[in-house]
Amino acid sequence: MTDDRKATEDMSEEPGRRRYDSLRRTAQAQQTRADIARAALDLFVSHGWAATTVRDVAREAGVSVPTVYAAYGNKTGLTRALADAADLSADVPRLIAELESPTTDPARQLAAMAGYDRRLYERAGDVITLVREAGRSEPELATLYHDSRIRGDRTRVQVFSSWPPGVLCSGLDVPSAVDVYAALCNIDVYTVLTGERGWSPDRVERWWCEALVRELLGRFGPPLQGHSSGDPEVGHGLE
């Protein structure tokens, strides 16, 4: 092979190598962020948010302290990222599809929201508890937790307000219905029932569906039949 031909082939291969190098660097950066987030969550849950330092997170993840700052900014930014991931795990597009389905009705909408709450607490209950705990000493995270609760309430107001007159139980207005929902379907109730009383997540979800229909609906009286954890889940904010 002549030197000119070899040089031409080397030049033609170089863009491909550069392209794959870029892909490799992106994958490595994503893996590093995931390792840091996993290490942070483990430490926040086991040692508490306030007691965990960025240096602790870096050591647990096997990276440098500057790498943690470059990836997430600071400990608060890291916690916000964990909260965002918790919301994404609930699949908001499925919320929209379930609420707007041509075959939906108030009982099915309640079941969809209860199914979402169960899935969120089952997958990310430790993150929700973490954000609430960290908010006691970090105003930005207190605002994050408060805002997530407001988003959930707004979704319920929108859903309940869309129902025709007479669907809610007699004497129950929309704000009161939102209060009843919040009293039944929250992280503390879920934690007590699954952690202390030995209920399965399926049982909690079934009870929520029945209790919500019983407490909120008038002429849509009987609980939704055939609902199971296999039905589409929905999302409407951290609780």
C-alpha positions as CSV (number, residue, x, y, z in Angstrom):
1,M,0.0,0.0,0.0
2,T,1.4,3.4,-1.0
3,D,1.8,6.1,1.6
4,D,-0.8,8.3,-0.1
5,R,-3.4,5.5,-0.1
6,K,-2.8,4.7,3.6
7,A,-3.1,8.4,4.5
8,T,-6.3,8.7,2.6
9,E,-7.8,5.6,4.4
10,D,-6.6,7.0,7.8
11,M,-8.3,10.3,7.1
12,S,-11.6,8.6,6.0
13,E,-11.6,6.6,9.3
14,E,-10.9,9.5,11.5
15,P,-14.4,11.1,11.5
16,G,-15.9,7.8,12.4
17,R,-13.5,7.4,15.3
18,R,-14.2,10.9,16.5
19,R,-18.0,10.3,16.3
20,Y,-17.7,7.1,18.4
21,D,-15.4,8.9,20.9
22,S,-18.1,11.5,21.4
23,L,-20.7,8.9,22.0
24,R,-18.5,7.1,24.4
25,R,-17.8,10.3,26.4
26,T,-21.6,11.0,26.5
27,A,-22.3,7.5,27.8
28,Q,-19.5,7.8,30.4
29,A,-20.9,11.2,31.6
30,Q,-24.4,9.8,31.9
31,Q,-23.1,6.8,33.9
32,T,-21.1,9.1,36.2
33,R,-24.2,11.2,36.9
34,A,-26.2,8.0,37.6
35,D,-23.5,6.7,39.9
36,I,-23.4,10.0,41.8
37,A,-27.2,10.1,42.1
38,R,-27.3,6.5,43.4
39,A,-24.6,7.1,45.9
40,A,-26.2,10.3,47.1
41,L,-29.6,8.7,47.6
42,D,-28.1,5.8,49.6
43,L,-26.3,8.2,51.9
44,F,-29.2,10.6,52.2
45,V,-31.5,7.8,53.3
46,S,-29.0,6.0,55.6
47,H,-27.3,9.1,57.2
48,G,-29.8,11.9,56.6
49,W,-29.6,14.8,54.2
50,A,-28.1,17.3,56.6
51,A,-25.3,14.9,57.8
52,T,-24.2,14.0,54.3
53,T,-21.6,16.1,52.6
54,V,-20.6,16.4,48.9
55,R,-17.3,14.9,49.9
56,D,-19.2,11.9,51.3
57,V,-21.1,11.5,48.0
58,A,-18.0,11.8,45.9
59,R,-16.2,9.1,48.0
60,E,-19.2,6.8,47.8
61,A,-19.5,7.2,44.0
62,G,-15.8,6.9,43.5
63,V,-15.3,10.3,41.8
64,S,-13.8,13.6,42.8
65,V,-15.6,16.4,44.6
66,P,-15.3,18.7,41.6
67,T,-17.0,16.0,39.5
68,V,-20.0,16.1,41.8
69,Y,-20.2,19.9,41.5
70,A,-19.8,19.8,37.8
71,A,-22.6,17.3,37.4
72,Y,-25.2,18.7,39.8
73,G,-24.0,22.1,41.0
74,N,-24.3,21.4,44.8
75,K,-26.1,19.1,47.2
76,T,-29.4,20.9,46.7
77,G,-29.1,20.6,42.9
78,L,-28.5,16.9,43.3
79,T,-31.6,16.5,45.5
80,R,-33.7,18.4,42.9
81,A,-32.5,16.0,40.3
82,L,-33.5,13.0,42.4
83,A,-37.0,14.6,42.8
84,D,-37.3,15.2,39.1
85,A,-36.4,11.6,38.5
86,A,-39.1,10.5,40.9
87,D,-41.7,12.5,39.0
88,L,-40.6,11.0,35.7
89,S,-41.0,7.5,37.1
90,A,-44.7,8.1,37.4
91,D,-45.2,8.7,33.7
92,V,-47.2,11.9,33.3
93,P,-48.1,11.2,29.6
94,R,-50.1,8.2,30.9
95,L,-51.9,10.6,33.3
96,I,-53.1,12.7,30.4
97,A,-54.1,9.6,28.4
98,E,-56.1,8.1,31.3
99,L,-57.9,11.4,32.2
100,E,-58.8,12.1,28.6
101,S,-59.8,8.6,27.5
102,P,-63.2,8.5,25.8
103,T,-64.3,5.7,28.1
104,T,-63.2,7.3,31.4
105,D,-65.6,8.3,34.2
106,P,-65.1,9.8,37.6
107,A,-64.5,6.4,39.3
108,R,-61.9,5.5,36.7
109,Q,-60.2,8.9,37.1
110,L,-60.0,8.4,40.8
111,A,-58.6,4.9,40.3
112,A,-56.0,6.2,37.9
113,M,-54.8,8.9,40.3
114,A,-54.7,6.3,43.2
115,G,-52.7,3.9,41.0
116,Y,-50.2,6.7,40.3
117,D,-49.8,7.5,43.9
118,R,-49.2,3.9,44.8
119,R,-46.6,3.6,42.0
120,L,-44.9,6.8,43.0
121,Y,-44.6,5.9,46.7
122,E,-43.5,2.4,45.8
123,R,-40.8,3.5,43.5
124,A,-39.7,6.9,45.0
125,G,-41.1,7.1,48.5
126,D,-37.6,7.5,49.9
127,V,-37.0,10.5,47.7
128,I,-40.2,12.2,48.7
129,T,-39.4,11.7,52.4
130,L,-35.9,12.9,51.7
131,V,-37.0,16.2,50.1
132,R,-39.4,16.8,52.9
133,E,-36.7,16.2,55.6
134,A,-34.2,18.3,53.7
135,G,-36.7,21.1,53.4
136,R,-36.6,21.7,57.2
137,S,-33.1,23.1,56.8
138,E,-32.9,24.1,53.1
139,P,-35.5,26.7,52.0
140,E,-35.1,25.9,48.3
141,L,-36.1,22.2,49.0
142,A,-38.9,23.3,51.2
143,T,-40.2,25.3,48.3
144,L,-39.7,22.3,46.0
145,Y,-41.8,20.1,48.2
146,H,-44.5,22.7,48.7
147,D,-44.7,23.4,44.9
148,S,-45.0,19.7,44.2
149,R,-48.0,19.4,46.6
150,I,-49.6,22.4,44.9
151,R,-49.2,20.8,41.5
152,G,-50.9,17.7,42.7
153,D,-53.8,19.7,44.2
154,R,-54.2,21.7,40.9
155,T,-54.5,18.5,39.0
156,R,-57.2,17.2,41.3
157,V,-59.1,20.6,41.2
158,Q,-59.0,20.4,37.4
159,V,-60.3,16.8,37.4
160,F,-63.0,17.3,40.0
161,S,-64.2,20.6,38.5
162,S,-64.7,18.8,35.1
163,W,-67.3,16.5,36.5
164,P,-71.0,17.4,36.0
165,P,-73.1,18.7,39.0
166,G,-74.2,15.9,41.3
167,V,-71.2,13.7,40.8
168,L,-69.6,14.7,44.1
169,C,-71.3,13.6,47.3
170,S,-74.1,15.9,48.5
171,G,-72.6,18.9,50.5
172,L,-69.0,18.2,49.2
173,D,-67.4,21.0,47.1
174,V,-64.3,20.8,45.1
175,P,-61.8,22.2,47.7
176,S,-63.2,19.8,50.3
177,A,-62.9,16.9,47.9
178,V,-59.3,17.8,47.3
179,D,-58.7,17.8,51.1
180,V,-60.3,14.3,51.4
181,Y,-58.1,13.0,48.6
182,A,-55.0,14.4,50.2
183,A,-55.9,12.9,53.6
184,L,-56.3,9.4,52.2
185,C,-53.6,9.2,49.5
186,N,-50.3,10.5,50.9
187,I,-46.9,9.1,51.6
188,D,-47.5,8.8,55.4
189,V,-50.6,6.6,55.0
190,Y,-48.8,4.5,52.4
191,T,-45.8,4.1,54.7
192,V,-47.8,3.2,57.8
193,L,-49.9,0.6,55.9
194,T,-47.0,-1.1,54.0
195,G,-44.3,-0.6,56.7
196,E,-46.2,-1.0,60.0
197,R,-49.4,-2.8,59.2
198,G,-48.0,-5.3,56.6
199,W,-50.3,-4.3,53.7
200,S,-49.1,-5.0,50.2
201,P,-49.0,-2.1,47.7
202,D,-51.8,-3.8,45.8
203,R,-54.0,-3.8,48.9
204,V,-53.3,-0.2,49.6
205,E,-54.3,0.8,46.0
206,R,-57.5,-1.3,46.1
207,W,-58.5,0.4,49.4
208,W,-57.7,3.8,48.1
209,C,-59.9,3.2,45.0
210,E,-62.8,2.0,47.2
211,A,-62.4,4.7,49.8
212,L,-62.2,7.5,47.3
213,V,-65.4,6.4,45.5
214,R,-67.2,6.0,48.9
215,E,-66.1,9.4,50.2
216,L,-66.2,11.5,47.1
217,L,-68.8,10.2,44.7
218,G,-72.5,10.4,44.9
219,R,-74.4,8.9,42.0
220,F,-71.3,7.0,40.8
221,G,-71.7,4.9,43.9
222,P,-70.2,1.4,43.6
223,P,-66.4,1.1,43.6
224,L,-64.8,0.6,40.2
225,Q,-64.9,-3.1,39.2
226,G,-62.0,-4.8,37.7
227,H,-59.4,-2.2,38.5
228,S,-55.9,-3.6,39.2
229,S,-52.3,-2.5,39.4
230,G,-52.1,-3.4,35.7
231,D,-54.3,-0.5,34.7
232,P,-52.5,2.6,33.4
233,E,-50.8,4.7,36.1
234,V,-50.9,8.4,36.1
235,G,-48.7,11.2,37.6
236,H,-49.5,14.5,39.3
237,G,-46.6,15.6,41.4
238,L,-44.8,14.6,44.6
239,E,-46.9,14.1,47.6
